[in-house]
Amino acid sequence: MKKIKLRKKPNLAILLFIVLAAMTIVVYFADKENSSKLTQIFALATGISGIISFLIEMVRGKKLAEAEFIVNLNQIFTANDQYRKAYTSFEEYDFESCPDIVSLSNAEISNYLTFFETFYLLIERHIIDIEMIDDLFGYRFFLAVHNPCVQARKLVKSPDNFSNIYKLEKIWIKYRKKNNLHIFHEERSLENLVSEEVYQRVISK
């Protein structure tokens, strides 16, 4: 399973120093003789730097909250015995012979899919987006949704019961194609396995 990559934070002190210094130098050369104006501009620059500082901290807070949210989702996934069991079965699946996964019950497959149905609901409410979850969960999603056994027992057999999975797959494939990212067994996308009429009905729900 993939690990979350941590991004380096920008140095706020250096950024603010550059903003202040640049504004002060510009005004200084524009009007060397007017020292009071220079003082006023410096005060203005200080105020602006405060606003910049506030905005940067807001962005940092949002990024931190997003990271914590994704970490929590990952912990829920990895701590669940059924999810881990299903993930292992999907990863070891033989696409040549396409056998039934006798070690997994229908309930266990449904539980795995339900975890990802939640993602679609969160995306619809603009709480998360595909970019946030793709790196960590993209492979786990397509590993199941494009699995012949899962499709035969659930997704293709009863498409109307999994409309959120169909819609999530559609936007996830679109995102990956747009960003030139690999799609696990793209030939087994749900759109290719049900009739156009059924597919349009399900994604229109």
matplotlib code that plots the C-alpha trace (Angstrom):
import matplotlib.pyplot as plt

x = [0.0, 1.2, 2.5, 1.4, 4.0, 4.6, 5.2, 7.7, 6.2, 7.3, 9.4, 7.0, 9.7, 11.7, 8.6, 7.4, 10.9, 11.1, 7.7, 8.6, 12.1, 10.8, 8.1, 10.4, 13.2, 10.7, 9.3, 12.8, 14.1, 10.8, 10.9, 14.2, 13.5, 10.1, 11.0, 7.5, 6.1, 8.7, 7.5, 3.9, 4.6, 6.6, 3.7, 1.4, 3.7, 3.7, 0.0, -0.1, 2.5, 0.1, -2.7, -0.4, 0.7, -2.9, -3.8, -0.8, -1.7, -5.3, -4.0, -1.6, -4.5, -6.7, -3.9, -3.3, -7.0, -7.0, -4.0, -5.4, -8.7, -6.9, -4.8, -7.9, -9.5, -6.4, -6.4, -10.0, -9.2, -6.0, -7.5, -10.5, -9.9, -12.5, -11.0, -7.5, -8.8, -10.6, -7.7, -5.3, -7.8, -8.1, -4.4, -3.7, -6.4, -5.6, -7.0, -6.1, -8.5, -10.9, -12.0, -14.6, -13.1, -14.5, -12.7, -14.9, -18.6, -21.0, -21.2, -17.5, -17.4, -20.3, -18.6, -15.4, -17.4, -19.5, -16.2, -15.7, -19.3, -18.7, -16.1, -18.6, -20.9, -18.1, -17.1, -20.7, -20.8, -17.4, -15.8, -13.0, -12.0, -10.4, -7.0, -7.0, -7.7, -6.2, -2.6, -3.6, -6.9, -7.0, -5.3, -7.4, -10.6, -9.9, -8.4, -11.9, -14.2, -12.4, -12.2, -14.1, -15.4, -16.7, -18.3, -20.0, -21.3, -22.1, -21.5, -22.6, -25.2, -26.9, -25.8, -28.7, -27.6, -24.2, -24.9, -22.5, -19.7, -20.6, -20.5, -17.3, -15.6, -16.7, -15.2, -12.1, -11.4, -11.8, -9.4, -6.8, -7.0, -6.7, -3.6, -2.1, -2.3, -2.5, -6.0, -5.9, -7.4, -9.2, -10.6, -12.9, -14.4, -18.1, -19.2, -17.7, -19.5, -23.2, -25.4, -25.4, -29.0, -28.2, -25.0, -26.8, -29.7, -27.4, -25.1, -28.1, -29.6]
y = [0.0, 3.5, 5.9, 9.5, 11.9, 14.9, 18.2, 20.7, 23.9, 27.3, 29.4, 32.2, 34.4, 34.5, 35.1, 38.1, 39.5, 39.5, 41.2, 43.9, 44.5, 44.6, 47.1, 49.3, 49.3, 50.2, 53.2, 54.3, 54.6, 56.2, 58.9, 59.2, 62.6, 61.8, 59.8, 60.1, 58.4, 55.7, 55.2, 55.0, 52.5, 50.4, 50.4, 49.4, 46.7, 45.4, 45.3, 43.5, 41.0, 40.3, 39.5, 37.3, 35.5, 35.0, 33.5, 31.2, 29.9, 29.3, 27.3, 25.4, 24.6, 23.4, 21.2, 19.8, 19.0, 17.3, 15.3, 14.2, 13.3, 11.1, 9.5, 8.7, 7.1, 5.0, 3.9, 2.8, 0.8, -0.9, -1.6, -3.5, -7.2, -7.7, -4.9, -6.3, -9.8, -8.6, -6.4, -9.4, -11.6, -8.9, -8.4, -12.1, -12.6, -14.5, -12.5, -15.3, -17.9, -15.5, -17.8, -17.2, -15.9, -18.6, -17.1, -14.0, -13.9, -11.6, -9.6, -9.1, -7.9, -5.5, -4.1, -3.4, -1.6, 0.3, 1.9, 3.5, 4.4, 6.8, 8.5, 9.4, 10.9, 13.0, 14.2, 15.1, 17.3, 18.9, 17.6, 15.8, 15.5, 12.7, 14.3, 14.1, 10.3, 9.1, 8.4, 6.4, 4.8, 4.7, 1.3, -0.2, 1.0, -0.2, -3.5, -4.3, -2.6, -4.0, -7.5, -10.1, -11.9, -8.7, -7.7, -11.0, -11.3, -7.7, -4.8, -6.2, -8.6, -5.9, -2.5, -0.5, -1.4, 0.2, 3.4, 5.3, 3.0, 3.4, 7.2, 7.2, 5.0, 7.3, 10.5, 8.6, 7.2, 10.7, 12.2, 9.5, 9.9, 13.7, 13.3, 10.5, 8.0, 4.2, 2.7, -0.9, -3.2, -0.3, -2.8, -4.1, -0.7, -0.9, 1.0, -1.9, -4.6, -3.5, -2.2, 1.5, 1.7, 0.2, 2.3, 5.6, 4.7, 3.8, 6.9, 9.1, 8.1]
z = [0.0, -0.8, 1.9, 2.1, 0.8, 3.0, 1.4, 2.7, 4.1, 2.6, 4.9, 6.0, 7.5, 4.3, 2.2, 4.3, 4.4, 0.6, 0.3, 2.7, 1.2, -2.3, -1.6, 0.4, -2.2, -5.0, -3.1, -2.0, -5.5, -6.7, -4.1, -2.2, -0.7, 0.8, 3.9, 5.4, 2.4, 2.8, 6.4, 5.3, 2.6, 5.0, 7.4, 4.5, 3.5, 7.1, 7.1, 3.8, 5.1, 8.0, 5.6, 3.6, 6.8, 7.8, 4.3, 4.4, 7.8, 6.6, 3.6, 5.9, 8.3, 5.4, 4.1, 7.5, 8.0, 4.6, 5.5, 8.8, 7.1, 4.6, 7.3, 9.3, 6.2, 5.7, 9.3, 9.0, 5.9, 7.2, 10.7, 9.2, 8.9, 6.2, 4.1, 4.4, 3.6, 0.5, -0.6, -0.4, -2.4, -5.1, -5.4, -5.8, -8.3, -11.5, -14.4, -16.8, -15.4, -13.7, -10.9, -8.3, -5.0, -2.7, 0.3, 0.2, 0.9, -0.9, 2.3, 2.5, -1.1, -0.5, 2.6, 0.7, -2.0, 0.6, 1.9, -1.5, -1.9, 1.0, -1.1, -3.8, -1.2, 0.2, -3.3, -4.1, -1.0, -1.9, 1.2, -0.7, -4.3, -6.4, -6.3, -2.5, -2.5, -5.8, -4.7, -1.7, -2.7, -6.5, -6.8, -4.0, -5.8, -9.3, -7.9, -6.7, -9.2, -12.2, -10.7, -12.8, -9.7, -8.0, -11.3, -11.8, -8.3, -7.6, -10.0, -13.3, -11.8, -9.8, -11.2, -9.7, -6.2, -6.8, -8.6, -6.4, -7.4, -11.1, -10.8, -8.7, -11.3, -14.1, -12.5, -11.3, -14.8, -16.2, -13.6, -14.4, -18.1, -17.8, -15.8, -17.9, -15.0, -15.3, -14.9, -13.6, -16.2, -17.9, -20.4, -17.6, -16.9, -16.0, -19.1, -21.2, -19.4, -19.3, -22.0, -22.8, -21.6, -18.3, -17.8, -18.5, -16.2, -13.3, -13.6, -13.9, -10.6]

ax = plt.figure().add_subplot(projection="3d")
ax.plot(x, y, z, "-o")
ax.set_aspect("equal")
plt.show()
